[in-house]
Amino acid sequence: MRVEDVIDVPNRGLVLKISVDETDPYKITKLRNLIGSKIAVSNVDGASFELEVKDVSVSFSIANFPLIGLNIRERVDIERIKKGSKIHLL
């Protein structure tokens, strides 16, 4: 999984908009299982840290492209997470 965008949503907190590779063994239908789990974010600049997933949002665009958002429990400075960072399941 890769971070496509980082959004600070009022009354919701930090949301990571992610993309899932088609070859990724973790299927889109199982993303709800991430709620309450920890993920590791490996930034493109080499920094790495753990975050807890508070909620998962999955929808599809009109072109049937998955739109996935991971709501993060921690309050993290939006600048710490870079676009293109990799997400690993713990």
N, C-alpha and C positions, 0 to 999 in steps of 0.2 A: 504494500500500500504506500502511496505517496501523497504528501501534502500539496494540494493545489492552491489553497488560500487559507488565510487565518482571519476570522471575523470576531469582533467583540460585540455581541448582541446584548442590548440593554435588557435587563430582567432575566437573562438566560446565561450570560457569561461567555466564555471563550468557546468558539466552535471551529473545529478543523474541517475544512472541506477537503475530502480525500478522493483519490481515484484508486481503483482496484485493477490490477493487471488481469487480463482474461486468463492468464496461466496461473494466477494465484490460487493455491489450493484452498484458501479460506473463502468459501462461497459467499456471495452477497446475502443470501438468505440466512446465513448464520451470524451476520454482524450484530444482531440484537443480543447475542450471547456475550458480547463485549461489555455490556452494562455492568458496572461494579468491578471490572477487571482493570489491570494495569497494562499500559502500553509503553514501549520505549520509543522515543523520537530521536533519530540520528540526524542532526542538522548537516547541511551541505558544508558547513565550516568546521566540522569535526566534533562539535559539542554533542553530548548525548544526555538525556534525562528521562525520568519516568513520570507518567501522568496517569490519573485514574479517570476512566470513562464514566460520565454521569448519565448520558443518554445517547441514543443513536437514532438518526433520522435517515431514512432511505426513501427516495422517490425516483421517478423517472421523467426525463424530459420528453417533449413531443416526438423526438427522434429516437426514443427508447434508450437514451444514454443514462446510466445510473448517476443520481445526485446523492452523495453520501456526506452526512455531517456527523462528526463526533463532538458531543458537548463534554467539555473537560471540567472536572470538579474543582481543581485548583485555580486560583487567580494567578495567572502567569502573564508577565509582560509580553504583549503581542509581538514585540520586536525579537524576542528570544527564539521564536519558531520561524524558520525560513521556508519559503516556498521551495518545493523540490525535496524536502526532507523525507527520509524513509521512516515508516512506522512498522515496528516489530511487535508481535504479540508476546506477552510474558506468561 
